[in-house]
């Protein structure tokens, strides 16, 4: 496999190897790809959780209208309580 890198990425890889944390550029690339793979897996898990939450909401029955003023009032009350707790 042949991979083309920007000079910035090449310098970054070389700096990582020079730091002594990695034995070779290949090791840096492998770890970077493993992190990307892990990030993709985590994104998939989060997406599935979100889909489940959406389905739970759909299954919960008819929706109720949101009163924005009530939401703002509750937020202000919580904020005031938090400030009082810090005092």
C-alpha positions as CSV (number, residue, x, y, z in Angstrom):
1,X,0.0,0.0,0.0
2,X,1.2,3.4,-0.9
3,X,-0.1,6.4,1.0
4,X,0.4,10.1,0.2
5,X,0.6,12.5,3.1
6,X,0.7,16.3,3.3
7,X,4.0,17.7,4.5
8,X,2.2,18.7,7.7
9,X,1.1,15.2,8.5
10,X,4.4,13.8,7.6
11,X,6.1,16.2,10.0
12,X,3.6,15.3,12.7
13,X,4.3,11.6,12.3
14,X,8.1,12.2,12.3
15,X,7.7,14.3,15.5
16,X,5.8,11.5,17.2
17,X,8.6,9.0,16.3
18,X,11.3,11.4,17.4
19,X,9.5,11.9,20.8
20,X,10.3,8.2,21.5
21,X,6.7,7.3,22.0
22,X,6.6,5.3,18.8
23,X,9.3,3.1,17.2
24,X,8.2,3.8,13.6
25,X,6.0,5.9,11.3
26,X,4.0,2.7,10.7
27,X,3.3,2.4,14.4
28,X,1.9,6.0,14.5
29,X,-0.3,5.3,11.5
30,X,-1.6,2.0,12.9
31,X,-2.5,3.7,16.2
32,X,-4.2,6.6,14.4
33,X,-6.2,4.1,12.3
34,X,-7.2,2.2,15.4
35,X,-8.4,5.4,17.1
36,X,-10.4,6.2,13.9
37,X,-11.9,2.7,14.0
38,X,-12.8,3.1,17.7
39,X,-14.3,6.5,17.0
40,X,-16.5,5.0,14.2
41,X,-17.6,2.2,16.5
42,X,-18.5,4.6,19.2
43,X,-20.4,6.8,16.7
44,X,-22.4,3.7,15.6
45,X,-23.2,2.8,19.2
46,X,-24.4,6.4,19.9
47,X,-26.5,6.4,16.7
48,X,-28.1,3.1,17.7
49,X,-28.9,4.5,21.2
50,X,-30.4,7.6,19.6
51,X,-32.5,5.5,17.3
52,X,-33.7,3.5,20.3
53,X,-34.6,6.7,22.2
54,X,-36.5,8.1,19.2
55,X,-38.4,4.8,19.0
56,X,-39.2,4.9,22.7
57,X,-40.5,8.4,22.2
58,X,-42.6,7.3,19.3
59,X,-43.9,4.4,21.2
60,X,-44.8,6.5,24.3
61,X,-48.0,7.8,22.8
62,X,-49.3,11.1,21.6
63,X,-47.0,14.0,22.0
64,X,-47.8,17.1,24.1
65,X,-47.1,20.6,23.0
66,X,-44.1,22.2,24.4
67,X,-44.6,25.5,26.3
68,X,-41.4,27.4,25.8
69,X,-42.1,29.9,28.5
70,X,-42.4,27.0,31.1
71,X,-39.1,25.6,29.9
72,X,-37.4,29.0,30.3
73,X,-38.9,29.5,33.7
74,X,-37.7,26.1,34.9
75,X,-34.3,26.8,33.6
76,X,-34.2,30.2,35.4
77,X,-35.3,28.6,38.7
78,X,-32.6,25.9,38.4
79,X,-30.0,28.6,37.6
80,X,-31.1,30.6,40.6
81,X,-31.0,27.5,42.9
82,X,-27.5,26.7,41.6
83,X,-26.3,30.2,42.4
84,X,-27.8,30.0,45.9
85,X,-26.0,26.7,46.4
86,X,-22.7,28.2,45.4
87,X,-23.1,31.2,47.8
